[in-house]
Amino acid sequence: MNDSFKQKLLLKGLRSIIKISATQYCSCSQEAGAFLFGQKAVDNNKVTILKNGIDLGQYLDETITKSSVIRELGLDQDAKIIGHVGKFSKSKNQAFILQVLKQLVNKDKRYVALLVGDGPLKEKIEHEAENMGLSKHVRFLGVRSDIPRLMKAFDVFLFPSIFEGFGIVTVEAQISGTPCIMSDSVPISTDMGLGLVRYLSLKEHPEKWGEEVGNAINLHKPEKEALVKALSEKGFSIQQNIEEWMKLYRVG
């Protein structure tokens, strides 16, 4: 019995337990709710959507600059940084990031990918990067507690997920003012309306993704006021999140 089958079996059992014992169904998005509780529960308004709150202050710290972060990472000041944060797993699709990076590096040696996270496929991806001749263009940063700070160094955030229940990290990237190139498997509800998001099919050639990365680097970053407004209007303010949780418990 392989690990994938065990995980599916465990998830099926947990879903059954939740449906029997839960007094409230909650999820971070409609897509995640459908995955956990079934589409019928979402359609019948039995699932409460509670968005993940974001502490905006961490992402708007103007004392942190791209220059200072990449200097600490030992990168050239003219480096073009592709960022990614996520568990190294099949669904996060880091192997595709390497394919896109290869296309970019073939045209411009200044491109570097910063891959943040850990997971069962990390070692495999490291070997793939080496075999593709990308070792000098990829940094594996492991698990970090300073994601808002690292995002200051990202020119573009790349998120080619095969499946995604939501993807809060894409919202965090936008709040950092970072353009995002994402697969169309990522829910459109992640778009903060700041003009920073481009969704692409994974059927598109990595070269097409590379072209979009190049275009995104030149996008104008929104003003601080626009970021604050978007966070509040889209319901990702941490204060709003706390109030929604309190309301849910009072009703319960």
N, C-alpha and C positions, 0 to 999 in steps of 0.2 A: 504494500500500500504506500504510494508516494505521498510527499508532503502536501502537494496541491489537492489531492483527493481528500486527505485528512482535514484540510482547512475548509473545504466546501462542505464536508459532512458536519464539522463543528458549527459552521455558520448556519446551516440549515436547522440544527438543533437549537441554537441560540435564538433564532428567529421565532421558532415555535414557543419557546419559553417566554420571550418578550410579549408575544401576542396574547398569551394566557394571563400573564401576571401584571403587565403594565396598565396603569390608570391613565396615562397620557402618552401619546406618540409625539416625539420631537425629533427634528433633524435640522441640519444646517442648510439644506436646500431641498427643493422638490425632488430632484434627481436622487439625492441620498435617501430621502424618505421613501421613494418608490422602491429603491434597492433593498431597504431594510424591512419595510412593512407592506410592500405591494402597491402597484399603481392605483388599485381600487380604493385603498385607504386614503391616498392623496386626493383622488378625484372627489371623494365624499367628504373632504375637509376634516378628516380625522387626524391629520398630522399638522402639528404646530411648527412653523418654520422659525427657528431661533438662530439668527446669524451670529457668526463668531465675531465678538467685539475686538476692535483694534485700538491700541494705545497710540494715538496719532503722534504724540510728542517724540517718541523714539525715532520716527521716520522723518521728522522735520528739523532735526538738530542741525543747525547751519554751521556748527563748529566742526562737523565732520565733512571732509571733502573727498572727492574721487582721488585726487592727487595724493593725499595722505594715506589712504587705504592701499592703493596699489604700490606705493613706495614701501610700505610695511610688508607687502607680499613679495617684494623683490621684482616687480614688473617694470617694464619701460613706461615712461610717462605718456608715450604716444600709443600705448596698447589699446586695442579695441576689445572691450570685455563683454563676453556673452556669459550671463549668469544663469544658474539653475539651482533650485533647492528642492530636494525630494529624496525619498527612500529609493535606494538602488534596487529596483524591482522591474518585472516585465511591464507592469502597467504604466510606470513612469517613463519607460522608453528612452533611457539614456543612450542606448546604442544608436538611435536615430540622431541624437545630438552630435555624436561623433561624425556621422555621415554629412551633416550640414556643415560642421566645422571644417571637414576635409575640403569641401567645395570652396569655403571662404578662404582658407589658408592657401589654396592653390592660386588664388588671385591676389591675396594680401597677407603677408607674413606677420602682420601686427595683431592678427586675431588671436585671442586667448579665451578659453572657456574655464570658468570657475564653477566646479561642481561641488555643491555642499550637501552633505548627508552621508548615510551609511546604509547597509543592507546586504542581502544575500548575493546580489549580483555585482557588488562593487569591484571585487577582485577580477571578475570576468571583464568588466568594462575597462579596468586599468590595463589588462593584457591587450584588449582590442585597440586601445589608444596607442599602445606601443607598436603593435603589428601594423597599424595604419600610418606610422611615422609621425604621430601627433604628440609624443611625449613632452616636447618643448612648448606645446600649445594648450596643454590641459593641466589644471591644478585640481587635485582632489583634496578638498579642505576638511573632510570628515564632518562630524557633528559639531555645530557651533552654537554658541549662545548669543552671538552678536549679529544676527541676521539683518536687522535694520541698518547696522553700520556697513556691512558688506554690500548691501544693495546700493549704497552710495557710489560704489565703484562700477556697478553694472551699466553698460551702455544699452544693452537689450536683455530682456528676460525671455528665455526659451523654455517652453513647456509643452512638449509633444506627446502628452499622455494618450495612451490607448483607451483608458477608461478613467473617469474622474467624477466622484460624487459631488465635489464642488471645486476645491482648489483655492483655499484662503490665501495661500502664498502669492497667487496672482494678483489679488487685491492689494496685498502688502507691497508688491512691486509697483503697482500703479500709484499708490499713495506716496511712494518714494520718488515718483515722477519718472519711472522707468518704462519705456515702451515694451510691450509684451507681444511675442509671436507665439500663438497657442494652437493646438489641434482643435478641430471642431468637435472633439469629444468632450471638451471642457464646456460646462454650461455657460450660456450667453449671459446668465445673471452675474457672472464675474466681471463683466464690463462695467466700469464705473462711469462711463460716459464722458471721459476726458480726452477721447481721441487717441488713446495710447495702445489700443488693442487691435490685433489682426488675427483672425481665425483662418487656419488653413487645413485642408484635408491631408491626412497621412498618405493618401494616394498620390499626392503631388511629389514630384522629384525633389530630393534634397537640395538641388540647385535652385529650385524655385523658392524654397525656404530661405536659402542663403541670400537670394535677391531681396526678399522681404526684410531680412535682418539688416542688410545694407541700407535699405530705405528708412527703416525705423531709427537707425542711429542719428539721422538728420532731423528727426521730429523735434518740434519745439516743446520744451517741458512746461507744464502748467504752472501758474503762479500758486503760491502757498494758499491764498484765499480760496482758489478753485478746488484745491485738494481737500481742504477742511469742509467746504460745502458739499462736495461729492460724498464724502464719508458719512456725513449726517443724513443726506437725502436718501442714500442707498441703505441706511440702517445698520452701518457697521461701527458706529460710535460705541465705544466700550460702555459709556454711561447709559446709552439707549439699551444696550444688551443687558446690563444689570437690571434696569427697570422692567424689561420684558420677562426676565427670570423671576423677579419678585412678584410680578403680576400673575404669572403662571402658578406659583406656589400658593398665592392668596386664593386663587380660584379653586385650586386643588384642595 
